């Protein structure tokens, strides 16, 4: 399928990464800003014709961020309906290699990259589906990402970060739904 857009009835296939770096403060995750959409997302993009998912994920990270990364294990997926077609996105864990030099190919597509710890990253992401991918990806061990120690299997998010339930925190409601679904399935 050409990158220009789906034909009638096609499914859009995309791949991306949960890009992680380790700092003295702990793990941080790459979140990008797309000015055309006015949103904050995990780096991702459409597969080129006959391209493998992992190849697309690595290419998209390089195109959107300019970062040098190493591919790790599968991190998660999401799917949703665009204006024209359903879209499926697969994500892989990726470890940063060397220094993080932000250098996107097209600054009209991606104009900013921030490195954030888990809680601020969850707050910054614009879409619940990507919050779920990030949360679930980093609360599982990442043994196959070179250079990164495995994360704790459980992450506790303090209420002060996401707001007390009385305030109707969107993130808290999302996390509670996710935990409920996980424990009931």
WOSUL-V83407 format. One record per residue. N is the residue number from 1. RES is the residue in one small letter. SS is DSSP state (H for helix, E for strand, C for the rest). D_LAST is the distance of its C-alpha to the last C-alpha in whole Angstrom. Layout:
# WOSUL-V83407
N&RES&SS&D_LAST  N&RES&SS&D_LAST
This chain:
# WOSUL-V83407
1&x&C&34  2&x&C&37  3&x&C&36  4&x&C&38  5&x&C&35  6&x&C&33  7&x&C&35  8&x&C&34  9&x&C&31  10&x&C&30  11&x&C&27  12&x&E&28  13&x&E&26  14&x&E&26  15&x&E&26  16&x&E&26  17&x&E&26  18&x&E&24  19&x&E&28  20&x&E&28  21&x&E&32  22&x&E&32  23&x&E&35  24&x&C&37  25&x&C&34  26&x&E&31  27&x&E&29  28&x&E&29  29&x&E&28  30&x&E&30  31&x&E&29  32&x&E&32  33&x&E&34  34&x&E&34  35&x&C&37  36&x&C&37  37&x&C&34  38&x&C&35  39&x&E&31  40&x&E&30  41&x&E&27  42&x&C&26  43&x&C&29  44&x&E&28  45&x&E&30  46&x&E&30  47&x&C&31  48&x&C&34  49&x&C&35  50&x&C&34  51&x&C&33  52&x&C&30  53&x&H&27  54&x&H&28  55&x&H&32  56&x&H&31  57&x&H&29  58&x&H&32  59&x&H&34  60&x&H&33  61&x&H&32  62&x&H&36  63&x&H&37  64&x&H&35  65&x&H&36  66&x&C&39  67&x&C&37  68&x&C&37  69&x&E&34  70&x&E&32  71&x&E&29  72&x&E&26  73&x&E&23  74&x&E&20  75&x&E&19  76&x&E&17  77&x&E&17  78&x&E&17  79&x&E&19  80&x&E&21  81&x&E&24  82&x&C&27  83&x&C&30  84&x&C&31  85&x&C&28  86&x&E&24  87&x&E&24  88&x&E&22  89&x&E&22  90&x&E&21  91&x&E&22  92&x&E&23  93&x&E&24  94&x&E&28  95&x&E&30  96&x&E&33  97&x&C&37  98&x&C&40  99&x&C&41  100&x&C&38  101&x&C&41  102&x&C&40  103&x&C&41  104&x&C&40  105&x&C&41  106&x&C&41  107&x&C&42  108&x&C&41  109&x&C&38  110&x&C&37  111&x&C&39  112&x&E&37  113&x&E&35  114&x&E&34  115&x&E&32  116&x&E&30  117&x&C&28  118&x&H&25  119&x&H&25  120&x&H&28  121&x&H&26  122&x&H&23  123&x&H&26  124&x&H&28  125&x&C&26  126&x&C&26  127&x&C&23  128&x&H&19  129&x&H&18  130&x&H&20  131&x&H&19  132&x&H&16  133&x&H&17  134&x&H&19  135&x&H&17  136&x&H&15  137&x&H&17  138&x&H&20  139&x&C&17  140&x&C&17  141&x&C&20  142&x&C&23  143&x&C&25  144&x&C&26  145&x&C&27  146&x&C&31  147&x&C&33  148&x&C&30  149&x&C&29  150&x&C&25  151&x&C&23  152&x&C&22  153&x&C&18  154&x&C&18  155&x&C&20  156&x&C&21  157&x&C&22  158&x&C&25  159&x&H&25  160&x&H&29  161&x&H&28  162&x&H&25  163&x&C&27  164&x&C&26  165&x&H&24  166&x&H&27  167&x&H&28  168&x&C&25  169&x&C&24  170&x&H&22  171&x&H&21  172&x&H&20  173&x&H&18  174&x&H&16  175&x&H&15  176&x&H&14  177&x&H&12  178&x&H&11  179&x&H&10  180&x&H&9  181&x&H&6  182&x&H&6  183&x&H&6  184&x&H&4  185&x&C&0
